[in-house]
Amino acid sequence: MWDMFSNTCRLFLKGKLFRDPRAVFMRWLIVFAVVAAVVLVLGLAGLPIWLVVLLSALAGGALQPFLFKDLKYQ
């Protein structure tokens, strides 16, 4: 199990895990921007920090399967 994890990390860091690393990065940026916007909006609304973190994590986690469903591995 550890070998599979370390091999995947090495391939990812070398840029050889995904067929189109630029698409992965762009989709990651979309998720990051949405989560940052949710954090800012909810933080400015005066919600407790634990609730802001929980809701922003749920938003980011819900977006990932939708955005990353068409990624191709090498």
Secondary structure, 3 states (H helix, E strand, C coil): CHHHHHHHHHHHHHCCCECCHHHHHHHHHHHHHHHHHHHHHHHHCCCCHHHHHHHHHHHHHHHHHHHHCCCCEC
